[in-house]
Amino acid sequence: MWFATIFRRKPAVVEPPLFDEAFLRRLERLSLQAQRTLRGTPTVGQHPSRQQMPAIIFNDHRPYVHGDDPRYLDWHAYARQEHLLVRLGEIEQEVAVSMIVDTSRSMATGEPARLRLALQLAGAIGYLALAHGDQVTVLASGQTGPVFGPVRGKALAVSLFRHLRALAPGHQTDLAQATQQVVQRRPQGGLVLVISDLLTPMPIETIAQYLPAPRWQVLVLHLLSQAELEPTLYGSLELVDSETGEQLVIDLDDETLAAYRAAAHAWRSAIAQRCTARGMAYAPVMVNWPLERQIIPFLRVRRFLG
Amino acid sequence: MTLLAPLGLLALLTLPVIVILHLRQARRRRTVVPSLLLWQQLVPRPTAHRRRRLRWSLLLFLHLLGAFLIGFALAQPQLPLPWLGSVRATAILIDTSTSMALREGGNARLERARQQAATFIRQMRGADQVVLISAGPQARLIDRGSSADAARLLAALEQVTVEGAGSDVNGALTIAETFLLDQPGARVVWLTDGALPLPDLTVLRLPLQIEVLGTDQPNRAVVTLAARSGNAGAVHVYARLANHGNQPFRGTVRLLVDERISRNEAVNMRPDTALELAWTLPGPAQQIRLELNGNDGLPLDDAAVVNVSGQRPINVVLVANDAPALARALQAMPEVRLTTVDPAAFVPDAAADLTIFVNTQPRRWLAGAMLIINPPAGELLPSNGPTPAGTTLTFTPAGEALLRDVNLGGIAWGRIAAIEPPAWLTPLALSDGIPLILRGRFEHSEVAVWNFDVANEALTTRLAFPLLVARTVRDLTPPPAPVALILGAPLVYQADIRATQLTVIDPNGNRTTIAVQPAIPATIEPRQVGVYRVQEWAGDQLLRETQFPVNAGAIGEADPTPRFASAAIGAAPVQTPVTRAAAPQPLWSWLIIAAIIVLIGEWLYIQRRPQVEAR
């Protein structure tokens, strides 16, 4: 009967998974491009470092001191110079990867919402870090403790994804608190990934204040939506801020919209310039870009990924 | 353009309402944005003057268009649209003369005409109108209607039959002009076999398209048949046969007297000639039938029937003690069957067609015909006593028909009663101002009064007396039936004054009842060939039964050869499509459909536009 289903409870909307398994396998071929200046734990990890240690494959020598492992003595140099020299080679290190995900309400507005893309990016990069032996910590803006981590090991990727999917919007953008937590938990530095719409006053300055280069390598993924850059609003409107509830009465006409588009372009350019000036890597990402076909290649071009 | 309901335009007041609603809706719309960070950087602009400006959008346009269409439809506009629903008004004249019954190629000409008319009716569209007219002996309207009445028109078309000799084309054209003259683009289509002289079509006011259906076909017919009684009861029969065609005809004729074969003769006829035959048969005979072995496509006119005499017997009851001169005059009339009754023994007889009272008068007006002669003073005809009458005789205008050429001058009438007649009795003749002959009709009585004595030898010895008797008797009784009728000719039948209804029995035995009023003739229109019978009824009493034959053969119908070809006369040529006149068409249905489409467009637009779009 046609009315047989009118009282049937509609099934809950099931959030699709962030990735599929095939995408993760393809993602493992990439790696995070960490700077050599970062201080990580040597002998574990796969990132190059500036530290040198006795090694078979060498690029330098130093005089032998008591206690050095005789296997690393360069006997050929001793035959020529009659001095005992130890072969020194570069070592690889692991990097502490901290990801600050903006979970403010502004990330949940618009179609599609930026938050899902932020979680996908955090998941992809976190999985990449875990797969390469890095220490991963996930922090959400506005929350006092880390959402996930710090942990190592690819086996924890599932836990990472579960924690990411549990994130829900509901706070204002507070990058300062998140960056402070990063510094407090790992003062020696590391790689910090900021995924945010940056819709807060002076976000770059706040980040740079706590995470100065070169100790910290900061990657800023700026999530932009087309409705934000090229709004289709028109007429007399009462605009409401999604985070603060603040209202603004405005009459939008062609002239006003042109002014807005100019301001948005200037705002975006200013953020990019400030990031460059403070040694941060900046990558604007449109929220409607497909992750694998457009965002990942774009991050490789920007040398976020290798 | 005309508006049938101009008040419906009041619905257009919804247009400014829609505009106001759009202005209100466009004034403030609450929209959630991710952040006001960028919006707050814009320099605030004065907004008061812009709030009143209407921003045109597709949605507003669709709203206004939908409201306009619905409001305009409520006014019920009409507009002449040549490309949409134009009206074609056509009168179809169907020739129903006898020659249309001729069969060619398996189908009668009339059947082909009906098929063409049916095809035309089925092709009608929209408000097309058609008028079906029978162009038979008397033009008549068959039916008319639009495409919605196609089923009824087709049914009426099936009832069209051959109606008789002659084709009243001018009358049919008059009927067509009556219905179509005020309609632009109207036309007339005449479906005929062309077997008649081309009528005068110079004063046509509508385009006429003539469709000739017939071809040159041979036909043999009995065009005339007459019979009369002769001396010693002999019957003289005269017949005229016609052979229309290019071939000589050799066949037989069969003569039947009262349905018994009397003659069977061979006839030879040259092409396009007529053959006259005459026979003298021993009597008596009532009816003669002549049958010709024509072997042609029109067997309808190969036989004819005629009555030898159309006179009906008149039962006369003479209520008199002694009136020999009157009795002799009555007996001299062949149709009269006289019965003499003593006044003292008189009892009204229902079988009497005429009752004659001599020197007496009845107590009441009897049903039927009465002749009262020399009435004494009584209740019905009171008088002031006998008065000497003069020799001067004056005929009133009412008596001209009855008394014309009846020489009653110079008769000494003697003493006559100065009767005071009722108002319905009209004097026909006066003698010095005293009514001498009166005639009148009262209810179911035909009454004549002779206010003089028939024992007066000065009258009865004159030739005028039997003439006066015969005329009076025939004036009081119904006229004789015709000996034969041509198919299509109506019969004006004067029934007995006592009759209340007629029963007409056609050759197939079908009965038709016609109510009649006293002294008002009934019209009988025979539609078939054969012998019709007519029964006159006074309540449950059968007064009389007469019969008359109906023949199809006629001089004008015997030749089925078309005398003119198909042609177009007037504005519309034959092969050119008829211009469809642009008659005012109601547009409300189209406007409502357009409004529904606009509303669907609105719905689709609302469903598909971005939620945040404010345009």
Interface residues (C-beta under 8 A of the other chain):
Chain A: R105 S106 M107 T109 G110 D197 L199 T200 P201 S225 A227 E228 T232 L233 Y234 G235 S236 L237 E238 L239 V240 D241 S242 E243 T244 E246 L248 V249 I250 D251 D253 E255 T256 A259 Y260 A263 A264 W267
Chain B: A26 R27 R28 R29 R30 T31 V32 V33 P34 S35 L36 L37 L38 W39 Q40 Q41 L42 V43 P44 R45 T47 R50 R51 R55 P610 V612 E613 A614 R615
